[in-house]
Amino acid sequence: MNVEVSTTSINAFEIYFGAFRSKNAIKNVKKADELFNSIKVIELTLESSKKSAEILSELLRKGTPFPNHHFFQTLY
């Protein structure tokens, strides 16, 4: 089975943020660089932002809350 590993630009931000805040930032940022250079990183576009807002608004209107920090990941 051939599977492509990917993540989002939002996840990349979170990983880099943690790396820069870590005790060994230089080493951890390099590890993050290696990871992101080896997988596909899906960018958040204006269109995906708009669609995300539309879907989340509809879920909230229906009373179905959705954790915002995981919301964008479901669109890819």
C-alpha positions as CSV (number, residue, x, y, z in Angstrom):
1,M,0.0,0.0,0.0
2,N,1.4,3.4,-1.1
3,V,0.4,6.2,1.3
4,E,1.4,9.8,1.0
5,V,2.1,11.5,4.4
6,S,1.0,15.1,4.7
7,T,0.1,17.7,7.2
8,T,-1.2,21.3,7.1
9,S,0.6,24.6,7.4
10,I,-1.2,25.1,10.7
11,N,0.3,22.0,12.1
12,A,3.7,23.1,10.8
13,F,3.3,26.4,12.8
14,E,2.4,24.4,15.9
15,I,5.4,22.2,15.6
16,Y,7.8,25.1,14.9
17,F,6.4,27.1,17.7
18,G,7.0,24.2,20.1
19,A,10.5,23.7,18.7
20,F,11.5,27.4,19.1
21,R,10.2,27.4,22.7
22,S,12.0,24.2,23.6
23,K,15.2,24.0,25.6
24,N,17.1,22.8,22.5
25,A,15.6,25.0,19.9
26,I,18.3,24.8,17.3
27,K,18.2,21.0,17.3
28,N,14.4,20.8,17.3
29,V,13.9,23.4,14.6
30,K,16.4,21.4,12.4
31,K,14.3,18.2,13.1
32,A,11.1,20.1,12.1
33,D,12.8,21.3,8.9
34,E,13.8,17.7,8.1
35,L,10.2,16.5,8.7
36,F,8.6,19.2,6.6
37,N,11.1,18.7,3.8
38,S,10.2,15.0,3.6
39,I,6.3,15.3,3.6
40,K,3.7,17.3,1.8
41,V,2.5,20.4,3.6
42,I,-0.9,21.6,2.5
43,E,-1.4,25.3,2.6
44,L,-4.4,27.1,4.1
45,T,-5.9,29.1,1.2
46,L,-8.4,31.9,1.2
47,E,-11.0,29.4,-0.3
48,S,-10.3,26.8,2.4
49,S,-10.6,29.5,5.1
50,K,-14.0,30.6,3.7
51,K,-15.3,27.0,3.4
52,S,-14.1,26.3,7.0
53,A,-15.9,29.3,8.3
54,E,-19.1,28.3,6.4
55,I,-19.0,24.7,7.8
56,L,-18.2,25.8,11.4
57,S,-21.0,28.4,11.3
58,E,-23.5,25.8,10.2
59,L,-22.3,23.3,12.9
60,L,-22.6,26.0,15.6
61,R,-26.0,27.1,14.2
62,K,-27.2,23.5,14.6
63,G,-25.7,23.3,18.1
64,T,-22.9,21.0,17.2
65,P,-19.7,22.5,18.6
66,F,-16.4,21.6,16.9
67,P,-13.0,22.2,18.4
68,N,-11.5,25.1,16.4
69,H,-7.9,24.0,16.7
70,H,-8.7,20.7,14.8
71,F,-11.2,22.2,12.4
72,F,-9.0,23.1,9.4
73,Q,-7.4,19.6,9.5
74,T,-10.7,18.1,8.4
75,L,-10.9,20.0,5.2
76,Y,-7.9,18.4,3.5
